[in-house]
Amino acid sequence: MKKASILIVYTGGTIGMRRNENGTLVPFDFNSIEQEFPAVRTLNVNISVHKMEAIDSSNVTPERWCELAHIIADNYGNYDGFVVLHGTDTMSYTASALSFMFENLAKPVIFTGSQIPMGILRTDGRENLITAIELAMATDAEGRPLVPEVALYFQNRLFRANRTSKHSAEALSAFESRNLAPLAEVGVNIVYNHSIIKKPEVCEPLKVNDSLNDKVIIIKLFPGLSQKSFEAMLSIEGIEGVVLETYGTGNAPTAEWFIEALQGVIERGVAVVNITQCHGGAVAMHLYETGRRLQDIGVICGYDMTTEAAVTKLMWLLGKGQKGTELAHEMATPLRGELEKSI
Ligand code: ASP
């Protein structure tokens, strides 16, 4: 059987840390991965490593997302799959952004990281990395990749990346996929959920859409949000998109000042997307008066999208020059499996 080739792109984060002789945490050398973990040699895989400047992922920017997307695109023809090692704090944002930026993706791009540094005995990084490599190289009987998606593997579960959020700063199972079952579950065997894994619709070359528009803000509602603060956020010069984290099924105050402030920015051409603060379920603005008012003034329904997916999708659509009804339609349509329309 042909040896698979996998490119590991190392971007930084906890996974890349090991202890030196003095006991201090220093960067782990992924070039020596096969010496560190001889078991990798049994996988029938050639591994190459591309090291980006290592950062704590709290410092990630849309420019980094573009750099990462281009590293994968530039190497796309030479590898069967890609493993991206990333800090956990913003991994879901980066992975969601890439899921939108890649057009015609037909190979696995598996994000992973760890909660405990690689150089600590009890690390979760080793298992996460080795299984991510296995997932990235897995093929069916015809040699087609089993997971041709941007996915995120963490602690025995493979998720569609744009469905994930980091939900624990402590647990080793740090990620959740609030509204979609795992694409695969890893126990003694790897059990794939084939029916929900997206397969490429067309056989076209990979394209990277890298003009992201960062004139986007997130506003999370809370009881006590004052008129002054709300209006100040909406009047930030130059904003073109707002992700509004509302209550329950997409509900918000019906106070006139609140509705008028939103209506004002929508009339100025700002796209306002409604997603829920809840950790499960979806926005359905017609259910309550408090949601229906938002629908009436042109707030876009984000259905069951995560904050990470909503904000990166909005940056991407605005970056493609979309606006008005076209943007509203695309925002509320599943383009990369990031949402499910409940109604
Ligand atoms: N602060 C780190 C980061 O996101 C945490 C981690 O990697 O788990 O880069």
Residues whose N, C-alpha, C, O or C-beta is under 5 A from the ligand:
A	BS01	LIG	G13 T14 I15 I55 D56 S57 S58 H86 G87 T88 D89 T90 S114 Q115
